[in-house]
Amino acid sequence: MKRKNKILVGWLAFLFVIFHMSCLFIHAAPSQIIPDRYKEKVSAYIDPLFRQNWSLFAPCPVIDGRVKMKINFQKDSIDWHYPFAGDVYWHSIFRGSHHSELALLESHLVFWLGRDLEGMQFAFSEELTGEKLAEFNKGKSYVLYRRYAVGISKKMDKEVVSVELACELKNVKTDEEGTFYLPAMKM
């Protein structure tokens, strides 16, 4: 390469470094020093290079909720209650304890139920009947629901006849909320 071309490439590289550093400074400077109108002008250059979308690494759950349960025995029943409310509370205090497994079980059930309902385009407060019930029974949340019900019934001193679950759900993006009653499961 000729000396003249080397000098030209050197100056172009130097000007690019100056441009790049200036854009970084304008973008990172507080609004009191550099007005937002200048930041908007350099955002077309800065955003593709440096903008970070943290939801790529850990997307937040869209559905929040709690599970309540009704257990029916031969002669009596336990009315609607939150079986793992205490475990969720203790999990928030002692993250490494056995309570985390039970809290995680409930959160997985809520998450997968939300995914299945979204996939079936089903509202939170609708009732499962006919084809929708058959479709629901093929979903991931049905498997978790069954495990949840069987696990609870095994902890009872009495023989469990059936278990009913209801999930109080809320979509944190749309604020849609409702209680979704799952069909009673015979044990």
Backbone bond lengths (Angstrom), bond angles and torsions (degrees), N, CA, C in turn:
res aa  C-N    CA-C-N  psi(-1)  N-CA   C-N-CA  omega(-1)  CA-C   N-CA-C  phi
1 M - - - 1.445 - - 1.527 107.71 -
2 K 1.306 114.65 139.16 1.455 120.44 -178.74 1.521 109.22 -73.44
3 R 1.307 113.41 155.87 1.470 120.64 -179.94 1.519 111.36 -58.14
4 K 1.315 118.64 -39.13 1.453 123.30 -178.94 1.546 110.29 -63.69
5 N 1.316 116.85 -42.29 1.471 121.31 179.01 1.528 111.19 -67.78
6 K 1.336 116.84 -38.06 1.469 120.52 178.58 1.523 110.49 -62.58
7 I 1.326 115.84 -41.87 1.470 120.18 179.18 1.529 109.93 -64.26
8 L 1.337 117.26 -41.87 1.461 121.30 179.19 1.533 111.24 -63.37
9 V 1.331 117.48 -44.96 1.467 121.61 178.22 1.531 109.90 -64.02
10 G 1.306 117.51 -39.48 1.469 121.12 177.58 1.517 111.94 -61.52
11 W 1.342 116.36 -45.49 1.468 120.26 178.93 1.529 111.47 -65.33
12 L 1.317 117.26 -40.09 1.478 120.41 177.71 1.539 110.93 -62.99
13 A 1.326 116.16 -42.35 1.472 119.91 178.01 1.521 110.35 -64.37
14 F 1.336 116.20 -42.87 1.468 120.36 178.41 1.525 111.03 -61.65
15 L 1.347 117.71 -45.28 1.461 121.59 178.75 1.533 111.58 -63.44
16 F 1.333 116.50 -37.90 1.472 119.37 177.29 1.523 110.65 -64.15
17 V 1.322 117.44 -43.38 1.466 120.75 178.56 1.526 110.23 -62.08
18 I 1.308 118.41 -42.51 1.469 122.38 177.53 1.537 109.49 -61.71
19 F 1.343 116.65 -47.19 1.467 120.84 178.48 1.536 110.70 -59.35
20 H 1.307 117.02 -47.93 1.459 122.69 -178.23 1.539 110.95 -61.23
21 M 1.309 116.99 -47.61 1.472 120.80 -179.06 1.526 110.72 -66.45
22 S 1.334 117.17 -37.04 1.468 120.39 177.79 1.531 110.64 -64.40
23 C 1.319 116.86 -44.05 1.471 120.19 178.25 1.523 111.11 -61.93
24 L 1.326 116.59 -42.65 1.465 120.03 177.85 1.520 111.54 -61.48
25 F 1.341 116.35 -43.39 1.461 120.70 179.50 1.523 110.64 -63.25
26 I 1.333 116.80 -46.58 1.470 120.33 -179.69 1.526 110.53 -61.12
27 H 1.313 116.56 -42.87 1.464 121.08 -178.05 1.540 111.76 -67.35
28 A 1.322 117.62 -40.21 1.460 121.74 -174.10 1.524 114.11 -87.66
29 A 1.304 117.25 -16.72 1.471 120.37 -176.62 1.530 110.86 -68.92
30 P 1.333 116.93 147.79 1.472 119.77 176.78 1.528 111.09 -62.70
31 S 1.321 115.81 155.46 1.474 121.18 -178.04 1.521 112.42 -64.05
32 Q 1.345 118.38 -22.11 1.462 120.37 178.22 1.528 110.89 -70.83
33 I 1.323 116.85 -28.13 1.467 120.43 -178.55 1.529 110.75 -90.99
34 I 1.327 117.12 -49.15 1.465 122.25 179.66 1.526 107.77 -118.00
35 P 1.333 118.76 117.54 1.473 121.19 -179.53 1.538 112.00 -61.76
36 D 1.325 115.28 154.91 1.469 121.34 -177.25 1.529 112.68 -62.35
37 R 1.300 118.34 -28.18 1.470 119.66 -178.48 1.531 110.63 -63.36
38 Y 1.342 117.98 -30.38 1.466 121.04 177.15 1.530 110.42 -77.74
39 K 1.325 115.35 -34.86 1.468 119.08 178.16 1.522 111.18 -64.68
40 E 1.333 116.55 -35.73 1.466 120.17 178.41 1.527 111.09 -64.12
41 K 1.331 116.74 -33.85 1.467 120.63 -178.50 1.527 111.67 -69.37
42 V 1.333 118.25 -34.28 1.464 120.12 -179.82 1.533 112.59 -91.18
43 S 1.327 117.61 -6.67 1.472 119.50 -177.00 1.525 112.30 -64.92
44 A 1.347 118.15 -29.69 1.467 120.17 178.24 1.532 110.73 -62.91
45 Y 1.318 117.17 -31.20 1.462 121.04 177.76 1.534 111.61 -85.66
46 I 1.331 117.69 -41.22 1.464 122.02 -172.97 1.539 112.65 -76.95
47 D 1.325 117.26 -43.90 1.470 120.27 -172.41 1.528 114.75 -56.04
48 P 1.330 119.97 -48.75 1.474 117.61 -179.72 1.532 113.16 -63.34
49 L 1.310 116.92 -26.33 1.464 119.85 -178.06 1.526 113.25 -86.12
50 F 1.331 117.05 -38.62 1.461 119.20 -167.59 1.524 115.75 -124.21
51 R 1.323 118.99 -9.99 1.473 119.85 -177.75 1.523 108.17 -68.60
52 Q 1.329 117.39 132.55 1.457 122.06 -178.77 1.520 109.64 -114.34
53 N 1.303 114.97 130.69 1.445 121.70 176.16 1.523 107.11 -107.13
54 W 1.309 116.65 98.32 1.460 120.79 -173.77 1.515 112.93 -67.89
55 S 1.329 118.39 -19.90 1.455 118.94 179.71 1.529 111.06 -67.70
56 L 1.321 117.63 -14.27 1.458 120.51 174.70 1.520 110.55 -61.36
57 F 1.323 117.43 -35.06 1.452 121.45 -175.48 1.519 112.72 -89.71
58 A 1.300 118.09 -37.34 1.456 121.30 -177.50 1.529 109.10 -147.15
59 P 1.317 117.11 82.62 1.463 117.91 -178.76 1.521 111.12 -65.68
60 C 1.294 115.78 139.29 1.457 120.62 179.67 1.513 109.62 -76.05
61 P 1.320 116.55 141.95 1.461 118.13 175.54 1.523 110.21 -64.79
62 V 1.317 116.36 140.18 1.455 121.48 -179.67 1.527 110.12 -87.19
63 I 1.318 116.68 -29.95 1.460 121.62 -177.49 1.523 109.34 -103.11
64 D 1.322 115.24 128.39 1.458 121.76 175.43 1.523 106.93 -116.16
65 G 1.303 116.41 148.55 1.460 116.14 179.91 1.511 113.54 -178.95
66 R 1.319 113.14 178.50 1.469 121.94 178.05 1.517 108.36 -137.26
67 V 1.307 114.80 154.11 1.461 120.63 -179.74 1.517 108.65 -108.95
68 K 1.336 115.01 132.40 1.461 119.11 172.47 1.521 107.92 -121.17
69 M 1.331 115.08 157.19 1.452 120.32 -169.39 1.520 111.42 -139.50
70 K 1.315 115.25 148.10 1.461 122.80 172.97 1.522 106.32 -127.48
71 I 1.332 116.67 126.93 1.463 121.35 -177.60 1.526 108.44 -113.33
72 N 1.330 115.49 127.27 1.464 121.53 -179.66 1.520 110.23 -108.14
73 F 1.343 115.27 127.95 1.458 122.52 175.66 1.526 108.13 -104.50
74 Q 1.339 117.08 -175.57 1.471 120.53 179.13 1.529 111.60 -59.03
75 K 1.328 117.50 -49.14 1.460 120.40 -172.77 1.522 114.70 -111.90
76 D 1.284 117.73 -15.83 1.471 119.80 -178.85 1.525 109.51 -145.72
77 S 1.312 115.51 -173.95 1.468 119.48 -179.95 1.524 109.99 -152.07
78 I 1.310 114.77 162.18 1.459 121.52 171.64 1.518 105.07 -103.35
79 D 1.326 115.97 119.23 1.467 120.30 -175.24 1.532 110.75 -67.26
80 W 1.311 116.44 177.06 1.456 121.97 -176.19 1.525 111.07 -53.79
81 H 1.318 115.46 126.93 1.466 121.95 178.43 1.531 108.22 -150.69
82 Y 1.315 116.13 166.31 1.465 122.50 178.67 1.525 107.42 -100.26
83 P 1.323 118.16 100.81 1.467 120.41 -170.99 1.527 115.04 -63.69
84 F 1.318 117.69 -30.49 1.459 119.35 -176.51 1.516 112.97 -114.79
85 A 1.311 118.24 21.78 1.471 120.81 -179.45 1.531 110.79 -58.87
86 G 1.314 116.96 -43.55 1.464 120.54 178.44 1.514 112.08 -64.62
87 D 1.328 116.70 -38.74 1.461 120.37 179.73 1.521 111.82 -67.31
88 V 1.320 116.73 -38.74 1.473 120.13 177.29 1.526 109.68 -63.74
89 Y 1.325 116.58 -41.45 1.468 120.51 178.08 1.530 110.50 -62.59
90 W 1.337 117.19 -49.64 1.462 119.57 -177.70 1.529 111.82 -68.63
91 H 1.319 116.69 -28.63 1.466 119.92 175.78 1.533 110.42 -64.82
92 S 1.324 116.93 -35.91 1.469 119.37 179.12 1.522 111.62 -67.56
93 I 1.327 117.68 -21.86 1.464 121.38 179.60 1.531 111.13 -95.16
94 F 1.339 116.51 -47.51 1.468 122.16 -178.00 1.521 109.38 -115.97
95 R 1.319 117.03 89.43 1.463 121.90 -174.11 1.528 113.36 -62.66
96 G 1.292 118.91 -30.09 1.458 120.78 -175.24 1.511 114.85 -90.91
97 S 1.303 118.24 2.79 1.468 120.38 -176.01 1.526 111.60 -82.10
98 H 1.334 115.19 176.53 1.462 120.55 178.66 1.528 112.24 -67.11
99 H 1.309 117.07 -15.61 1.458 120.71 179.85 1.530 111.10 -64.69
100 S 1.322 116.69 -26.56 1.463 119.25 -177.36 1.524 111.76 -64.42
101 E 1.321 117.71 -35.22 1.460 120.19 179.39 1.522 111.03 -63.92
102 L 1.319 116.61 -40.56 1.464 120.07 -179.34 1.524 111.02 -72.51
103 A 1.331 117.09 -39.25 1.464 120.30 176.85 1.522 110.20 -65.31
104 L 1.318 116.89 -38.52 1.459 121.26 179.01 1.523 111.12 -67.25
105 L 1.303 117.08 -37.57 1.462 121.01 177.02 1.528 110.39 -58.87
106 E 1.320 116.05 -46.22 1.460 119.72 179.21 1.524 111.39 -65.03
107 S 1.323 117.78 -42.65 1.467 119.73 -178.80 1.528 111.49 -67.31
108 H 1.341 117.37 -34.51 1.463 119.93 175.73 1.519 111.13 -65.10
109 L 1.313 116.84 -40.96 1.460 120.53 178.49 1.528 110.31 -61.65
110 V 1.311 117.22 -45.11 1.470 121.37 179.50 1.532 110.29 -64.23
111 F 1.336 117.21 -44.26 1.465 121.00 -179.20 1.523 111.29 -60.99
112 W 1.335 116.90 -51.62 1.462 119.78 -176.48 1.516 112.11 -70.23
113 L 1.310 117.79 -31.58 1.461 119.56 174.65 1.532 109.51 -63.57
114 G 1.322 116.45 -43.90 1.460 120.32 177.23 1.520 112.21 -60.35
115 R 1.331 116.78 -42.57 1.469 120.88 178.21 1.521 111.43 -63.57
116 D 1.340 116.69 -44.33 1.460 119.88 179.97 1.524 111.31 -65.28
117 L 1.323 117.19 -41.80 1.465 119.98 179.69 1.525 110.58 -64.73
118 E 1.326 116.29 -40.04 1.466 120.20 177.94 1.527 110.34 -64.39
119 G 1.339 116.16 -42.68 1.463 120.31 179.36 1.520 112.68 -64.69
120 M 1.318 116.97 -34.21 1.472 121.29 178.85 1.522 111.62 -86.83
121 Q 1.340 116.85 -2.81 1.468 122.75 -175.81 1.525 109.84 53.13
122 F 1.314 113.78 57.41 1.456 122.64 -173.75 1.520 108.26 -119.24
123 A 1.304 117.87 133.23 1.472 121.72 179.00 1.524 110.01 -75.69
124 F 1.319 115.07 155.66 1.466 120.35 -177.81 1.519 113.11 -60.68
125 S 1.312 117.20 -34.59 1.462 119.65 -173.11 1.531 113.42 -98.86
126 E 1.347 117.99 6.59 1.465 119.71 178.82 1.530 110.60 -76.00
127 E 1.326 114.89 159.53 1.467 120.70 -178.87 1.529 109.09 -99.52
128 L 1.328 115.95 139.30 1.461 120.47 178.67 1.526 109.72 -81.04
129 T 1.320 116.14 119.60 1.464 120.96 176.00 1.525 108.98 -146.26
130 G 1.313 115.74 157.73 1.459 123.37 172.04 1.512 115.38 51.98
131 E 1.336 115.26 -124.65 1.460 121.29 -176.76 1.526 112.30 -63.88
132 K 1.326 116.45 -36.15 1.475 119.62 179.23 1.526 110.49 -63.97
133 L 1.338 117.30 -37.80 1.465 120.76 178.01 1.524 110.14 -65.84
134 A 1.312 117.14 -43.03 1.470 120.66 177.91 1.529 110.56 -62.83
135 E 1.325 116.51 -41.45 1.467 120.59 177.86 1.520 111.06 -65.51
136 F 1.333 116.72 -41.22 1.461 121.13 178.82 1.529 110.57 -62.28
137 N 1.324 117.16 -40.17 1.471 121.32 -178.43 1.524 113.28 -65.07
138 K 1.327 117.90 -14.53 1.463 121.79 177.35 1.531 111.87 -92.55
139 G 1.325 117.76 -7.26 1.458 121.86 -174.46 1.520 113.44 -84.92
140 K 1.313 114.51 167.45 1.470 122.08 179.34 1.526 111.21 -64.90
141 S 1.328 117.32 -36.81 1.465 119.17 -176.88 1.523 111.80 -66.77
142 Y 1.321 118.06 -28.82 1.472 120.09 178.13 1.522 110.38 -65.11
143 V 1.320 116.90 -41.28 1.471 120.77 178.91 1.529 109.58 -62.22
144 L 1.333 117.12 -45.09 1.462 120.60 178.92 1.523 111.47 -66.41
145 Y 1.321 115.83 -40.17 1.467 120.95 177.94 1.522 110.08 -59.36
146 R 1.319 116.76 -44.34 1.475 120.94 179.72 1.529 110.86 -63.10
147 R 1.332 116.66 -45.99 1.477 120.47 178.55 1.526 110.91 -61.09
148 Y 1.304 115.70 -41.23 1.464 122.04 -179.96 1.531 109.70 -60.50
149 A 1.326 116.10 -49.73 1.470 121.17 -178.24 1.518 111.37 -64.98
150 V 1.319 117.85 -43.33 1.466 121.38 -179.98 1.527 110.10 -65.19
151 G 1.327 117.26 -42.79 1.466 120.67 179.52 1.519 112.47 -61.44
152 I 1.318 117.04 -42.05 1.469 120.10 178.31 1.518 110.73 -66.48
153 S 1.327 116.67 -42.89 1.473 119.22 -176.79 1.525 111.77 -65.73
154 K 1.323 117.92 -29.63 1.467 120.61 178.66 1.525 112.46 -69.76
155 K 1.330 117.57 -22.60 1.461 121.45 -179.57 1.515 112.68 -83.05
156 M 1.327 118.34 -9.71 1.462 121.94 -176.62 1.526 111.06 -81.16
157 D 1.325 115.36 147.23 1.466 120.71 177.17 1.525 111.19 -77.30
158 K 1.332 116.65 -29.00 1.454 121.98 -179.58 1.530 109.83 -95.01
159 E 1.329 114.54 165.63 1.457 119.07 176.73 1.536 109.29 -79.06
160 V 1.317 115.52 124.47 1.461 121.55 -177.98 1.530 109.10 -86.62
161 V 1.340 115.42 131.76 1.460 120.93 178.04 1.525 110.03 -89.82
162 S 1.328 116.28 -47.94 1.466 120.08 178.84 1.524 109.97 -152.88
163 V 1.310 113.89 159.37 1.460 121.55 178.51 1.527 107.43 -128.18
164 E 1.327 115.79 135.15 1.456 121.04 175.61 1.525 108.21 -117.87
165 L 1.321 115.37 136.18 1.464 120.90 178.31 1.521 109.67 -121.14
166 A 1.305 114.66 144.72 1.459 121.42 172.59 1.521 107.16 -135.41
167 C 1.301 116.15 136.26 1.461 121.13 178.88 1.515 108.94 -111.67
168 E 1.316 115.58 122.17 1.467 121.24 173.55 1.519 106.29 -86.48
169 L 1.323 116.72 111.81 1.451 122.07 -171.70 1.516 111.53 -115.92
170 K 1.330 114.88 149.55 1.460 120.78 174.24 1.522 108.19 -144.20
171 N 1.327 115.63 127.55 1.454 121.21 173.89 1.523 106.84 -84.09
172 V 1.326 117.74 115.20 1.463 121.03 -173.37 1.523 112.55 -73.67
173 K 1.327 118.35 -14.89 1.466 120.74 177.54 1.523 111.19 -87.25
174 T 1.333 116.88 -44.05 1.467 120.24 -174.64 1.525 113.14 -100.28
175 D 1.318 118.12 -8.56 1.468 124.63 -175.78 1.526 113.01 64.26
176 E 1.331 117.86 13.97 1.463 120.43 173.39 1.524 107.27 -68.91
177 E 1.315 116.05 134.87 1.449 118.91 177.57 1.517 110.24 -144.44
178 G 1.312 114.32 158.02 1.450 119.95 179.77 1.515 109.71 177.46
179 T 1.309 115.05 173.51 1.459 120.67 177.22 1.513 108.17 -110.64
180 F 1.316 115.94 124.59 1.458 122.04 -178.79 1.522 108.10 -104.05
181 Y 1.325 115.67 116.47 1.464 121.48 -179.96 1.518 109.47 -93.44
182 L 1.310 114.61 120.59 1.462 119.90 177.55 1.520 108.17 -84.59
183 P 1.330 118.23 152.79 1.462 119.88 -179.59 1.521 111.50 -63.68
184 A 1.331 115.81 146.66 1.467 120.39 179.70 1.520 109.65 -60.28
185 M 1.329 115.99 138.10 1.457 120.90 179.86 1.518 109.18 -109.16
186 K 1.303 115.41 120.92 1.469 120.29 178.97 1.520 108.71 -79.20
187 M 1.324 115.93 140.63 1.468 120.48 -178.54 1.517 110.41 -104.38
